[in-house]
């Protein structure tokens, strides 16, 4: 992959994450971190896709990186980790696969030839399952680092014992 093309992708991924951060009205001190986290998580996904690793595993690795970087940024910027992780992970949502699955299902309603129908059915099913599994690993990849580091992020909670 051309390095300039790769860096351009990173800039656009960071801009998308930044836009969602502004849409969700996050604090200004978090915007720079959201840009960097979104860019790095998306670049991890595209880097792994470049080496022909499956999209589900690539998204899992990118979302996990976003989760860990969000925990780190939460300690540095004094915001909850979710402030960083959600806007950064939204650009990785598989809209194209969901769109292709929906269009395939719509086309199935008018198809009469059984051979064409079965081909279209399996393409729509493949796209739908890909979208579903990518959404599952997005949620899992962001949640695992937050759950693993939960003990260290609640270290300031005081419990009154009477």
Steps between C-alpha positions, in 0.01 A plus 500: 500500500624847416598681822340828389170324428523330840560830681216664308267223621616569854423869469150430366434242771611749763278769349200265507565416865547868578169581330317242710672637809371847420156358424493338845615825660808361672728739694746696289794351686403157362475588130870465414515161668186384320658596166818304575320199647256481208781527247716235667214254549385535140855473369547180698196358322618606154855384572374153584267496198799584282657171609177316411395430856122462527291808561353368825842440658633830362210693650540317832866604518421859403217526754716346773774751427241778525383359833849490650592844368173635642590375848841661471353829372238499775773515762687774315201719409286439810192378308322165499644248252169477317545864399793394284401152388150551359574787257821325392332166425195628311687550168574125504130405482441276195250710307591359159437139604167589661400695189590212267307256718193723497512554123549125446193421710295753305613349169401154623134601506488537122725212392332199337793285378598252777871498410530879503286513814728265692811693391345831605375348826845380604661832403245689710547256787879531480485880506248502784701259712819696433329819617364322808833347600685828445252676728545230764880526495481881507307484825720222638824667398409826672350332809781257583768764575249701703408193706860382543614840625188562707680455832760764417247755373283494812790536740369834627156375608454528875263270682361612833512217750275549801 
